[in-house]
């Protein structure tokens, strides 16, 4: 009903404005109202949507002052605009890092050269002052003794021998070792060609010391 009254109002207004400016009164009947209301949907149905090709193309170039390229080849070239996300280091920071790396390299070269000189000096000293020869390691064990305290006989377990070896002070064991003393809990052993001696403890059962 509101749409019908609106259409009627428009119809009256257009009639008043047409012609020589004089308003022409037209009778208003229920049939006129009904015809005016039905005419508006018909006009809507006859309206067709505009085709996409007929619509104007909007561009933002004019708003920001952008000028079109002189030719198509210029438009095809990539833009040389600066990348805002590219990270550039401070030249002073780069130079300082390079300086520190160079100092570290030089320090490493100096340290390596000094170490080589020290090793050469040590080898030269050892050639001029060779260390004295060391006695051979003792590989047998003292596992017991027998006899009186003043003349004890030691019982030794020697690897590679067929059985136990009995030796008192002055006897040799395996040709290179000399029994110096057989004690209650240990035996003192010397070496051929050396003045040093070594005391080995008693290990019952023949286990290695």
Backbone as JSON Lines, residues from 0, in Angstrom:
{"i":0,"aa":"X","n":[0.84,-1.19,0.0],"ca":[0.0,0.0,0.0],"c":[0.89,1.26,0.0]}
{"i":1,"aa":"X","n":[2.0,1.22,0.77],"ca":[2.89,2.38,0.8],"c":[3.52,2.6,-0.56]}
{"i":2,"aa":"X","n":[3.87,1.5,-1.27],"ca":[4.47,1.64,-2.6],"c":[3.48,2.25,-3.57]}
{"i":3,"aa":"X","n":[2.2,1.89,-3.46],"ca":[1.19,2.45,-4.37],"c":[1.01,3.94,-4.15]}
{"i":4,"aa":"X","n":[0.96,4.37,-2.9],"ca":[0.83,5.81,-2.62],"c":[2.06,6.58,-3.08]}
{"i":5,"aa":"X","n":[3.26,5.96,-2.96],"ca":[4.45,6.66,-3.43],"c":[4.44,6.82,-4.92]}
{"i":6,"aa":"X","n":[4.01,5.79,-5.65],"ca":[3.95,5.89,-7.11],"c":[2.94,6.94,-7.54]}
{"i":7,"aa":"X","n":[1.83,7.01,-6.83],"ca":[0.82,8.0,-7.16],"c":[1.34,9.41,-6.94]}
{"i":8,"aa":"X","n":[2.11,9.59,-5.87],"ca":[2.67,10.92,-5.58],"c":[3.63,11.36,-6.67]}
{"i":9,"aa":"X","n":[4.45,10.44,-7.13],"ca":[5.39,10.77,-8.21],"c":[4.65,11.1,-9.5]}
{"i":10,"aa":"X","n":[3.6,10.36,-9.75],"ca":[2.84,10.6,-10.98],"c":[2.22,11.99,-10.96]}
{"i":11,"aa":"X","n":[1.67,12.38,-9.84],"ca":[1.05,13.7,-9.72],"c":[2.09,14.79,-9.84]}
{"i":12,"aa":"X","n":[3.29,14.54,-9.24],"ca":[4.34,15.56,-9.27],"c":[4.86,15.77,-10.67]}
{"i":13,"aa":"X","n":[5.01,14.68,-11.43],"ca":[5.51,14.81,-12.81],"c":[4.5,15.51,-13.69]}
{"i":14,"aa":"X","n":[3.25,15.27,-13.44],"ca":[2.23,15.93,-14.23],"c":[2.19,17.42,-13.95]}
{"i":15,"aa":"X","n":[2.44,17.77,-12.71],"ca":[2.41,19.18,-12.33],"c":[3.56,19.95,-12.93]}
{"i":16,"aa":"X","n":[4.69,19.27,-13.12],"ca":[5.88,19.95,-13.64],"c":[5.94,19.94,-15.15]}
{"i":17,"aa":"X","n":[5.1,19.23,-15.86],"ca":[5.14,19.14,-17.32],"c":[4.3,20.26,-17.93]}
{"i":18,"aa":"X","n":[4.46,20.47,-19.24],"ca":[3.63,21.44,-19.95],"c":[4.12,22.83,-19.75]}
{"i":19,"aa":"X","n":[3.22,23.78,-19.6],"ca":[3.57,25.19,-19.5],"c":[3.68,25.65,-18.08]}
{"i":20,"aa":"X","n":[3.88,24.75,-17.15],"ca":[4.07,25.14,-15.76],"c":[2.8,25.17,-14.98]}
{"i":21,"aa":"X","n":[1.65,24.97,-15.63],"ca":[0.38,24.98,-14.91],"c":[0.06,23.6,-14.43]}
{"i":22,"aa":"X","n":[-0.32,23.45,-13.19],"ca":[-0.66,22.15,-12.61],"c":[-1.99,21.7,-13.15]}
{"i":23,"aa":"X","n":[-2.04,20.48,-13.62],"ca":[-3.27,19.9,-14.15],"c":[-3.75,18.87,-13.17]}
{"i":24,"aa":"X","n":[-4.86,19.09,-12.63],"ca":[-5.4,18.16,-11.64],"c":[-6.0,16.97,-12.35]}
{"i":25,"aa":"X","n":[-5.69,15.8,-11.83],"ca":[-6.22,14.57,-12.39],"c":[-7.01,13.87,-11.31]}
{"i":26,"aa":"X","n":[-8.12,13.28,-11.7],"ca":[-8.92,12.56,-10.69],"c":[-8.16,11.36,-10.18]}
{"i":27,"aa":"X","n":[-8.33,11.1,-8.9],"ca":[-7.69,9.95,-8.25],"c":[-8.75,8.96,-7.87]}
{"i":28,"aa":"X","n":[-8.64,7.77,-8.46],"ca":[-9.6,6.72,-8.19],"c":[-8.86,5.5,-7.69]}
{"i":29,"aa":"X","n":[-9.53,4.57,-7.09],"ca":[-8.84,3.34,-6.65],"c":[-8.21,2.59,-7.78]}
{"i":30,"aa":"X","n":[-8.78,2.67,-8.98],"ca":[-8.17,1.98,-10.12],"c":[-6.85,2.62,-10.5]}
{"i":31,"aa":"X","n":[-6.82,4.0,-10.42],"ca":[-5.55,4.67,-10.73],"c":[-4.46,4.27,-9.74]}
{"i":32,"aa":"X","n":[-4.84,4.18,-8.48],"ca":[-3.84,3.79,-7.47],"c":[-3.32,2.41,-7.74]}
{"i":33,"aa":"X","n":[-4.21,1.49,-8.1],"ca":[-3.81,0.11,-8.36],"c":[-2.9,0.03,-9.58]}
{"i":34,"aa":"X","n":[-3.26,0.81,-10.67],"ca":[-2.42,0.78,-11.87],"c":[-1.05,1.41,-11.59]}
{"i":35,"aa":"X","n":[-1.01,2.45,-10.78],"ca":[0.29,3.08,-10.46],"c":[1.17,2.15,-9.64]}
{"i":36,"aa":"X","n":[0.56,1.38,-8.73],"ca":[1.35,0.45,-7.93],"c":[1.89,-0.71,-8.73]}
{"i":37,"aa":"X","n":[1.1,-1.2,-9.72],"ca":[1.55,-2.33,-10.53],"c":[2.53,-1.91,-11.59]}
{"i":38,"aa":"X","n":[2.6,-0.63,-11.95],"ca":[3.52,-0.17,-12.99],"c":[4.97,-0.17,-12.51]}
{"i":39,"aa":"X","n":[5.2,0.05,-11.23],"ca":[6.59,0.12,-10.71],"c":[7.31,-1.22,-10.76]}
{"i":40,"aa":"X","n":[6.66,-2.36,-10.31],"ca":[7.37,-3.65,-10.46],"c":[7.62,-4.01,-11.88]}
{"i":41,"aa":"X","n":[6.7,-3.63,-12.83],"ca":[6.93,-3.94,-14.24],"c":[8.14,-3.21,-14.75]}
{"i":42,"aa":"X","n":[8.32,-1.96,-14.31],"ca":[9.5,-1.2,-14.75],"c":[10.77,-1.82,-14.22]}
{"i":43,"aa":"X","n":[10.69,-2.37,-12.99],"ca":[11.87,-3.06,-12.44],"c":[12.22,-4.29,-13.24]}
{"i":44,"aa":"X","n":[11.18,-5.04,-13.65],"ca":[11.42,-6.27,-14.4],"c":[12.04,-5.98,-15.74]}
{"i":45,"aa":"X","n":[11.69,-4.81,-16.37],"ca":[12.24,-4.49,-17.67],"c":[13.67,-3.99,-17.6]}
{"i":46,"aa":"X","n":[14.14,-3.55,-16.4],"ca":[15.52,-3.06,-16.29],"c":[16.49,-4.22,-16.39]}
{"i":47,"aa":"X","n":[17.52,-4.08,-17.16],"ca":[18.54,-5.12,-17.37],"c":[19.87,-4.67,-16.73]}
{"i":48,"aa":"X","n":[20.56,-5.62,-16.12],"ca":[21.87,-5.24,-15.54],"c":[22.87,-4.9,-16.62]}
{"i":49,"aa":"X","n":[23.71,-3.96,-16.33],"ca":[24.73,-3.54,-17.29],"c":[25.77,-4.63,-17.46]}
{"i":50,"aa":"X","n":[26.28,-4.79,-18.68],"ca":[27.33,-5.78,-18.96],"c":[28.64,-5.32,-18.34]}
{"i":51,"aa":"X","n":[29.5,-6.27,-17.84],"ca":[30.79,-5.86,-17.23],"c":[31.68,-5.09,-18.17]}
{"i":52,"aa":"X","n":[31.57,-5.42,-19.52],"ca":[32.46,-4.73,-20.47],"c":[32.09,-3.27,-20.62]}
{"i":53,"aa":"X","n":[30.8,-2.92,-20.34],"ca":[30.37,-1.54,-20.52],"c":[30.66,-0.66,-19.32]}
{"i":54,"aa":"X","n":[31.1,-1.26,-18.19],"ca":[31.38,-0.47,-17.0],"c":[32.72,0.23,-17.16]}
{"i":55,"aa":"X","n":[32.86,1.44,-16.63],"ca":[34.15,2.16,-16.74],"c":[35.2,1.51,-15.83]}
{"i":56,"aa":"X","n":[36.42,1.55,-16.29],"ca":[37.55,0.98,-15.54],"c":[38.11,2.07,-14.64]}
{"i":57,"aa":"X","n":[38.16,1.76,-13.33],"ca":[38.68,2.72,-12.36],"c":[40.16,2.47,-12.13]}
{"i":58,"aa":"X","n":[40.94,3.49,-12.0],"ca":[42.38,3.37,-11.76],"c":[42.78,4.34,-10.68]}
{"i":59,"aa":"X","n":[43.74,3.93,-9.86],"ca":[44.24,4.78,-8.77],"c":[45.47,5.56,-9.18]}
{"i":60,"aa":"X","n":[45.93,5.38,-10.44],"ca":[47.15,6.06,-10.85],"c":[46.99,7.57,-10.82]}
{"i":61,"aa":"X","n":[45.81,8.02,-11.24],"ca":[45.6,9.47,-11.28],"c":[45.57,10.09,-9.9]}
{"i":62,"aa":"X","n":[45.15,9.32,-8.9],"ca":[45.08,9.88,-7.55],"c":[46.46,10.14,-6.98]}
{"i":63,"aa":"X","n":[47.45,9.33,-7.34],"ca":[48.79,9.46,-6.76],"c":[49.79,10.05,-7.74]}
{"i":64,"aa":"X","n":[49.33,10.57,-8.84],"ca":[50.22,11.25,-9.75],"c":[51.06,10.33,-10.59]}
{"i":65,"aa":"X","n":[50.72,9.05,-10.71],"ca":[51.51,8.13,-11.52],"c":[51.25,8.39,-12.98]}
{"i":66,"aa":"X","n":[52.28,8.38,-13.8],"ca":[52.18,8.61,-15.23],"c":[52.3,7.29,-15.96]}
{"i":67,"aa":"X","n":[51.55,7.06,-17.01],"ca":[51.66,5.82,-17.79],"c":[53.01,5.76,-18.47]}
{"i":68,"aa":"X","n":[53.52,4.56,-18.75],"ca":[54.82,4.42,-19.42],"c":[54.75,4.96,-20.83]}
{"i":69,"aa":"X","n":[55.93,5.35,-21.34],"ca":[56.0,5.92,-22.68],"c":[55.63,4.92,-23.73]}
{"i":70,"aa":"X","n":[56.02,3.66,-23.54],"ca":[55.68,2.62,-24.5],"c":[55.44,1.33,-23.75]}
{"i":71,"aa":"X","n":[55.05,0.29,-24.48],"ca":[54.75,-1.0,-23.86],"c":[56.0,-1.68,-23.33]}
{"i":72,"aa":"X","n":[57.16,-1.49,-23.97],"ca":[58.41,-2.12,-23.49],"c":[58.81,-1.59,-22.13]}
{"i":73,"aa":"X","n":[58.56,-0.29,-21.91],"ca":[58.88,0.28,-20.59],"c":[57.97,-0.27,-19.53]}
{"i":74,"aa":"X","n":[56.7,-0.52,-19.89],"ca":[55.77,-1.08,-18.91],"c":[56.1,-2.52,-18.59]}
{"i":75,"aa":"X","n":[56.73,-3.24,-19.52],"ca":[57.06,-4.65,-19.28],"c":[58.25,-4.82,-18.36]}
{"i":76,"aa":"X","n":[59.11,-3.77,-18.21],"ca":[60.3,-3.89,-17.37],"c":[59.91,-3.89,-15.9]}
{"i":77,"aa":"X","n":[60.62,-4.71,-15.05],"ca":[60.3,-4.75,-13.61],"c":[60.64,-3.44,-12.94]}
{"i":78,"aa":"X","n":[59.94,-3.15,-11.9],"ca":[60.15,-1.92,-11.16],"c":[61.44,-1.98,-10.37]}
{"i":79,"aa":"X","n":[62.15,-0.86,-10.34],"ca":[63.4,-0.77,-9.6],"c":[63.19,-0.17,-8.22]}
{"i":80,"aa":"X","n":[61.99,-0.28,-7.7],"ca":[61.71,0.29,-6.38],"c":[62.48,-0.45,-5.3]}
{"i":81,"aa":"X","n":[62.82,0.21,-4.26],"ca":[63.59,-0.37,-3.17],"c":[62.73,-1.31,-2.35]}
{"i":82,"aa":"X","n":[63.31,-2.47,-1.99],"ca":[62.61,-3.45,-1.15],"c":[62.68,-2.98,0.3]}
{"i":83,"aa":"X","n":[61.52,-2.67,0.86],"ca":[61.5,-2.18,2.24],"c":[61.87,-3.24,3.24]}
{"i":84,"aa":"X","n":[61.78,-4.54,2.87],"ca":[62.07,-5.62,3.8],"c":[63.52,-6.09,3.71]}
{"i":85,"aa":"X","n":[64.31,-5.52,2.79],"ca":[65.72,-5.92,2.67],"c":[66.51,-5.31,3.82]}
{"i":86,"aa":"X","n":[67.32,-6.15,4.5],"ca":[68.09,-5.7,5.66],"c":[69.5,-5.32,5.23]}
{"i":87,"aa":"X","n":[69.9,-4.12,5.52],"ca":[71.24,-3.64,5.19],"c":[71.98,-3.33,6.48]}
{"i":88,"aa":"X","n":[73.19,-3.92,6.63],"ca":[73.97,-3.69,7.84],"c":[74.69,-2.34,7.75]}
{"i":89,"aa":"X","n":[74.99,-1.84,8.91],"ca":[75.74,-0.6,9.0],"c":[77.16,-0.85,8.48]}
{"i":90,"aa":"X","n":[77.66,-0.06,7.55],"ca":[79.03,-0.27,7.06],"c":[80.07,-0.27,8.17]}
{"i":91,"aa":"X","n":[79.84,0.52,9.21],"ca":[80.79,0.54,10.32],"c":[80.82,-0.81,11.05]}
{"i":92,"aa":"X","n":[79.64,-1.43,11.2],"ca":[79.57,-2.74,11.86],"c":[80.27,-3.8,11.01]}
{"i":93,"aa":"X","n":[80.06,-3.75,9.7],"ca":[80.71,-4.71,8.8],"c":[82.22,-4.55,8.86]}
{"i":94,"aa":"X","n":[82.7,-3.3,8.83],"ca":[84.14,-3.06,8.88],"c":[84.74,-3.54,10.2]}
{"i":95,"aa":"X","n":[84.03,-3.33,11.31],"ca":[84.53,-3.78,12.61],"c":[84.6,-5.3,12.67]}
{"i":96,"aa":"X","n":[83.59,-5.99,12.14],"ca":[83.62,-7.45,12.13],"c":[84.78,-7.98,11.28]}
{"i":97,"aa":"X","n":[85.02,-7.35,10.16],"ca":[86.15,-7.77,9.32],"c":[87.47,-7.53,10.02]}
{"i":98,"aa":"X","n":[87.58,-6.42,10.74],"ca":[88.82,-6.13,11.47],"c":[89.07,-7.17,12.56]}
{"i":99,"aa":"X","n":[88.03,-7.54,13.3],"ca":[88.18,-8.55,14.35],"c":[88.56,-9.91,13.76]}
{"i":100,"aa":"X","n":[87.96,-10.26,12.63],"ca":[88.31,-11.54,11.99],"c":[89.76,-11.56,11.54]}
{"i":101,"aa":"X","n":[90.23,-10.44,11.02],"ca":[91.63,-10.35,10.59],"c":[92.57,-10.45,11.78]}
{"i":102,"aa":"X","n":[92.23,-9.79,12.89],"ca":[93.07,-9.88,14.09],"c":[93.1,-11.31,14.63]}
{"i":103,"aa":"X","n":[91.96,-12.0,14.63],"ca":[91.93,-13.38,15.09],"c":[92.78,-14.3,14.2]}
{"i":104,"aa":"X","n":[92.73,-14.06,12.89],"ca":[93.54,-14.87,11.98],"c":[95.02,-14.66,12.24]}
{"i":105,"aa":"X","n":[95.42,-13.41,12.43],"ca":[96.84,-13.12,12.7],"c":[97.28,-13.72,14.04]}
{"i":106,"aa":"X","n":[96.4,-13.64,15.06],"ca":[96.74,-14.21,16.36],"c":[96.9,-15.73,16.27]}
{"i":107,"aa":"X","n":[96.05,-16.39,15.47],"ca":[96.16,-17.83,15.3],"c":[97.47,-18.19,14.59]}
{"i":108,"aa":"X","n":[97.85,-17.41,13.61],"ca":[99.11,-17.67,12.91],"c":[100.3,-17.51,13.86]}
{"i":109,"aa":"X","n":[100.27,-16.48,14.7],"ca":[101.37,-16.26,15.66],"c":[101.44,-17.41,16.66]}
{"i":110,"aa":"X","n":[100.27,-17.87,17.16],"ca":[100.25,-18.97,18.13],"c":[100.77,-20.26,17.5]}
{"i":111,"aa":"X","n":[100.37,-20.55,16.27],"ca":[100.86,-21.76,15.61],"c":[102.36,-21.7,15.37]}
{"i":112,"aa":"X","n":[102.85,-20.54,14.98],"ca":[104.29,-20.39,14.76],"c":[105.07,-20.57,16.07]}
{"i":113,"aa":"X","n":[104.54,-20.0,17.16],"ca":[105.2,-20.13,18.46],"c":[105.2,-21.58,18.94]}
{"i":114,"aa":"X","n":[104.09,-22.3,18.75],"ca":[104.03,-23.7,19.15],"c":[105.03,-24.54,18.35]}
{"i":115,"aa":"X","n":[105.17,-24.26,17.06],"ca":[106.13,-25.0,16.25],"c":[107.56,-24.73,16.71]}
{"i":116,"aa":"X","n":[107.85,-23.48,17.08],"ca":[109.19,-23.15,17.57],"c":[109.47,-23.86,18.9]}
{"i":117,"aa":"X","n":[108.49,-23.91,19.8],"ca":[108.68,-24.58,21.08],"c":[108.91,-26.08,20.89]}
{"i":118,"aa":"X","n":[108.16,-26.7,19.96],"ca":[108.35,-28.13,19.7],"c":[109.74,-28.4,19.13]}
{"i":119,"aa":"X","n":[110.21,-27.52,18.26],"ca":[111.55,-27.7,17.7],"c":[112.62,-27.56,18.79]}
{"i":120,"aa":"X","n":[112.43,-26.6,19.7],"ca":[113.39,-26.45,20.8],"c":[113.41,-27.67,21.7]}
{"i":121,"aa":"X","n":[112.21,-28.23,21.98],"ca":[112.14,-29.4,22.84],"c":[112.84,-30.6,22.2]}
{"i":122,"aa":"X","n":[112.64,-30.8,20.92],"ca":[113.31,-31.91,20.24],"c":[114.82,-31.71,20.22]}
{"i":123,"aa":"X","n":[115.25,-30.48,20.03],"ca":[116.68,-30.21,20.04],"c":[117.28,-30.48,21.43]}
{"i":124,"aa":"X","n":[116.55,-30.12,22.47],"ca":[117.04,-30.37,23.83],"c":[117.13,-31.87,24.12]}
{"i":125,"aa":"X","n":[116.12,-32.62,23.67],"ca":[116.15,-34.07,23.91],"c":[117.27,-34.75,23.14]}
{"i":126,"aa":"X","n":[117.61,-34.22,21.97],"ca":[118.75,-34.79,21.24],"c":[120.06,-34.5,21.95]}
{"i":127,"aa":"X","n":[120.16,-33.28,22.54],"ca":[121.38,-32.93,23.26],"c":[121.42,-33.54,24.65]}
{"i":128,"aa":"X","n":[120.28,-33.77,25.27],"ca":[120.21,-34.33,26.62],"c":[119.2,-35.48,26.62]}
{"i":129,"aa":"X","n":[119.58,-36.61,26.09],"ca":[118.63,-37.74,26.07],"c":[118.34,-38.23,27.48]}
{"i":130,"aa":"X","n":[117.11,-38.63,27.75],"ca":[116.79,-39.12,29.1],"c":[117.51,-40.44,29.38]}
{"i":131,"aa":"X","n":[117.82,-40.68,30.63],"ca":[118.52,-41.94,30.96],"c":[117.62,-43.14,30.68]}
{"i":132,"aa":"X","n":[118.19,-44.25,30.35],"ca":[117.37,-45.44,30.1],"c":[116.65,-45.88,31.37]}
{"i":133,"aa":"X","n":[115.46,-46.39,31.18],"ca":[114.64,-46.82,32.29],"c":[114.68,-48.35,32.41]}
{"i":134,"aa":"X","n":[114.62,-48.86,33.63],"ca":[114.61,-50.33,33.82],"c":[113.34,-50.94,33.26]}
{"i":135,"aa":"X","n":[113.38,-52.19,32.9],"ca":[112.2,-52.84,32.33],"c":[111.12,-53.01,33.4]}
{"i":136,"aa":"X","n":[109.86,-53.07,32.99],"ca":[108.78,-53.26,33.96],"c":[108.78,-54.67,34.52]}
{"i":137,"aa":"X","n":[108.39,-54.78,35.78],"ca":[108.31,-56.09,36.44],"c":[106.95,-56.72,36.1]}
{"i":138,"aa":"X","n":[107.0,-57.92,35.52],"ca":[105.77,-58.58,35.09],"c":[105.39,-59.77,35.96]}
{"i":139,"aa":"X","n":[106.23,-60.15,36.92],"ca":[105.9,-61.28,37.78],"c":[105.4,-60.77,39.13]}
{"i":140,"aa":"X","n":[104.89,-61.69,39.97],"ca":[104.32,-61.34,41.27],"c":[104.98,-62.16,42.37]}
{"i":141,"aa":"X","n":[105.01,-61.57,43.55],"ca":[105.53,-62.22,44.76],"c":[104.33,-62.78,45.51]}
{"i":142,"aa":"X","n":[104.22,-64.13,45.57],"ca":[103.02,-64.75,46.14],"c":[103.27,-65.45,47.48]}
{"i":143,"aa":"X","n":[104.52,-65.48,47.95],"ca":[104.77,-66.13,49.25],"c":[106.26,-66.34,49.48]}
{"i":144,"aa":"X","n":[106.56,-66.99,50.59],"ca":[107.96,-67.28,50.93],"c":[108.0,-68.52,51.81]}
{"i":145,"aa":"X","n":[109.23,-69.0,52.03],"ca":[109.47,-70.16,52.9],"c":[110.87,-70.04,53.52]}
{"i":146,"aa":"X","n":[111.11,-70.83,54.53],"ca":[112.41,-70.81,55.2],"c":[112.46,-69.85,56.37]}
{"i":147,"aa":"X","n":[113.61,-69.82,57.06],"ca":[113.77,-68.96,58.22],"c":[113.84,-67.49,57.83]}
{"i":148,"aa":"X","n":[113.59,-66.59,58.76],"ca":[113.6,-65.16,58.44],"c":[114.94,-64.68,57.9]}
{"i":149,"aa":"X","n":[116.05,-65.23,58.37],"ca":[117.35,-64.75,57.91],"c":[117.72,-65.29,56.53]}
{"i":150,"aa":"X","n":[116.99,-66.26,56.04],"ca":[117.32,-66.83,54.73],"c":[116.02,-67.25,54.02]}
{"i":151,"aa":"X","n":[115.13,-66.3,53.86],"ca":[113.85,-66.62,53.23],"c":[114.03,-66.89,51.73]}
{"i":152,"aa":"X","n":[113.22,-67.77,51.26],"ca":[113.16,-68.05,49.82],"c":[111.82,-67.58,49.31]}
{"i":153,"aa":"X","n":[111.88,-66.68,48.34],"ca":[110.64,-66.13,47.8],"c":[110.02,-67.04,46.75]}
{"i":154,"aa":"X","n":[108.69,-67.02,46.72],"ca":[107.93,-67.78,45.72],"c":[107.31,-66.75,44.76]}
{"i":155,"aa":"X","n":[107.66,-66.9,43.49],"ca":[107.22,-65.92,42.48],"c":[106.44,-66.63,41.37]}
{"i":156,"aa":"X","n":[105.43,-65.93,40.89],"ca":[104.65,-66.41,39.75],"c":[105.07,-65.6,38.53]}
{"i":157,"aa":"X","n":[105.77,-66.28,37.59],"ca":[106.34,-65.61,36.42],"c":[105.52,-65.99,35.19]}
{"i":158,"aa":"X","n":[104.98,-65.04,34.45],"ca":[104.24,-65.37,33.23],"c":[105.14,-66.07,32.22]}
{"i":159,"aa":"X","n":[104.65,-67.13,31.59],"ca":[105.41,-67.85,30.58],"c":[106.21,-69.0,31.13]}
{"i":160,"aa":"X","n":[106.37,-69.11,32.44],"ca":[107.12,-70.23,33.03],"c":[106.19,-71.41,33.25]}
{"i":161,"aa":"X","n":[106.76,-72.59,33.35],"ca":[105.96,-73.8,33.52],"c":[105.38,-73.94,34.92]}
{"i":162,"aa":"X","n":[105.95,-73.22,35.88],"ca":[105.47,-73.32,37.25],"c":[105.94,-72.14,38.06]}
{"i":163,"aa":"X","n":[105.95,-72.28,39.39],"ca":[106.4,-71.23,40.27],"c":[107.93,-71.18,40.28]}
{"i":164,"aa":"X","n":[108.45,-70.01,40.54],"ca":[109.9,-69.8,40.58],"c":[110.28,-69.5,42.02]}
{"i":165,"aa":"X","n":[111.26,-70.24,42.53],"ca":[111.78,-70.02,43.89],"c":[113.12,-69.3,43.78]}
{"i":166,"aa":"X","n":[113.27,-68.19,44.52],"ca":[114.49,-67.4,44.45],"c":[114.72,-66.71,45.79]}
{"i":167,"aa":"X","n":[116.01,-66.65,46.18],"ca":[116.39,-65.94,47.41],"c":[117.23,-64.75,47.03]}
{"i":168,"aa":"X","n":[117.7,-64.0,48.01],"ca":[118.48,-62.8,47.75],"c":[119.71,-63.17,46.92]}
{"i":169,"aa":"X","n":[119.93,-62.44,45.8],"ca":[121.06,-62.68,44.91],"c":[120.71,-63.5,43.68]}
{"i":170,"aa":"X","n":[119.57,-64.18,43.67],"ca":[119.19,-64.99,42.51],"c":[118.55,-64.1,41.43]}
{"i":171,"aa":"X","n":[118.63,-64.62,40.19],"ca":[118.03,-63.93,39.05],"c":[116.67,-64.53,38.72]}
{"i":172,"aa":"X","n":[115.81,-63.7,38.23],"ca":[114.5,-64.13,37.73],"c":[114.37,-63.6,36.3]}
{"i":173,"aa":"X","n":[114.11,-64.54,35.38],"ca":[113.96,-64.18,33.96],"c":[115.19,-63.46,33.43]}
{"i":174,"aa":"X","n":[116.36,-63.71,33.98],"ca":[117.66,-63.25,33.5],"c":[117.88,-61.74,33.62]}
{"i":175,"aa":"X","n":[116.88,-60.96,33.82],"ca":[117.07,-59.51,33.87],"c":[116.82,-58.92,35.25]}
{"i":176,"aa":"X","n":[116.2,-59.72,36.14],"ca":[115.83,-59.21,37.46],"c":[116.64,-59.94,38.53]}
{"i":177,"aa":"X","n":[116.99,-59.2,39.59],"ca":[117.78,-59.75,40.69],"c":[116.98,-59.57,41.98]}
{"i":178,"aa":"X","n":[116.85,-60.66,42.73],"ca":[116.16,-60.58,44.02],"c":[117.14,-59.98,45.02]}
{"i":179,"aa":"X","n":[116.83,-58.81,45.54],"ca":[117.67,-58.13,46.51],"c":[117.32,-58.53,47.93]}
{"i":180,"aa":"X","n":[116.02,-58.71,48.21],"ca":[115.6,-59.05,49.57],"c":[114.22,-59.69,49.51]}
{"i":181,"aa":"X","n":[114.01,-60.69,50.35],"ca":[112.69,-61.32,50.49],"c":[112.2,-60.98,51.89]}
{"i":182,"aa":"X","n":[111.19,-60.16,51.97],"ca":[110.68,-59.73,53.26],"c":[109.43,-60.5,53.65]}
{"i":183,"aa":"X","n":[108.79,-59.99,54.72],"ca":[107.61,-60.64,55.24],"c":[106.38,-60.31,54.4]}
{"i":184,"aa":"X","n":[106.28,-59.08,53.93],"ca":[105.12,-58.65,53.15],"c":[105.49,-58.13,51.76]}
{"i":185,"aa":"X","n":[106.79,-58.1,51.44],"ca":[107.2,-57.59,50.14],"c":[108.57,-58.16,49.78]}
{"i":186,"aa":"X","n":[108.96,-57.95,48.53],"ca":[110.28,-58.37,48.05],"c":[110.87,-57.23,47.25]}
{"i":187,"aa":"X","n":[112.16,-56.99,47.44],"ca":[112.85,-55.92,46.72],"c":[113.57,-56.53,45.53]}
{"i":188,"aa":"X","n":[113.32,-55.94,44.35],"ca":[113.84,-56.48,43.1],"c":[114.73,-55.42,42.45]}
{"i":189,"aa":"X","n":[115.91,-55.89,41.95],"ca":[116.83,-55.02,41.2],"c":[116.83,-55.42,39.72]}
{"i":190,"aa":"X","n":[117.6,-54.67,38.94],"ca":[117.65,-54.88,37.49],"c":[119.11,-54.93,37.04]}
{"i":191,"aa":"X","n":[119.39,-55.79,36.09],"ca":[120.73,-55.84,35.52],"c":[121.04,-54.56,34.76]}
{"i":192,"aa":"X","n":[122.17,-53.94,35.08],"ca":[122.6,-52.72,34.4],"c":[122.03,-51.46,34.99]}
{"i":193,"aa":"X","n":[121.26,-51.56,36.07],"ca":[120.65,-50.39,36.7],"c":[120.9,-50.44,38.2]}
{"i":194,"aa":"X","n":[120.98,-49.25,38.75],"ca":[121.15,-49.16,40.19],"c":[119.81,-49.06,40.92]}
{"i":195,"aa":"X","n":[118.76,-48.77,40.19],"ca":[117.45,-48.63,40.8],"c":[116.92,-49.99,41.25]}
{"i":196,"aa":"X","n":[116.09,-49.95,42.28],"ca":[115.37,-51.15,42.74],"c":[113.89,-50.78,42.91]}
{"i":197,"aa":"X","n":[113.07,-51.85,42.97],"ca":[111.63,-51.65,43.14],"c":[111.11,-52.71,44.08]}
{"i":198,"aa":"X","n":[110.29,-52.29,45.02],"ca":[109.72,-53.21,45.98],"c":[108.29,-53.58,45.53]}
{"i":199,"aa":"X","n":[108.03,-54.89,45.46],"ca":[106.7,-55.37,45.09],"c":[106.08,-56.04,46.32]}
{"i":200,"aa":"X","n":[104.81,-55.85,46.49],"ca":[104.11,-56.34,47.68],"c":[103.66,-57.81,47.47]}
{"i":201,"aa":"X","n":[103.43,-58.45,48.58],"ca":[102.98,-59.84,48.57],"c":[101.51,-59.88,48.11]}
{"i":202,"aa":"X","n":[101.23,-60.74,47.13],"ca":[99.88,-60.89,46.59],"c":[99.53,-62.37,46.62]}
{"i":203,"aa":"X","n":[98.98,-62.86,47.71],"ca":[98.65,-64.28,47.8],"c":[97.67,-64.7,46.7]}
{"i":204,"aa":"X","n":[97.84,-65.88,46.16],"ca":[96.98,-66.37,45.09],"c":[97.55,-66.12,43.71]}
{"i":205,"aa":"X","n":[98.6,-65.37,43.61],"ca":[99.26,-65.19,42.32],"c":[98.64,-64.1,41.46]}
{"i":206,"aa":"X","n":[97.77,-63.26,41.98],"ca":[97.2,-62.2,41.18],"c":[98.2,-61.09,40.97]}
{"i":207,"aa":"X","n":[98.05,-60.36,39.89],"ca":[98.98,-59.28,39.57],"c":[98.83,-58.14,40.55]}
{"i":208,"aa":"X","n":[99.92,-57.45,40.91],"ca":[99.84,-56.34,41.85],"c":[99.13,-55.15,41.21]}
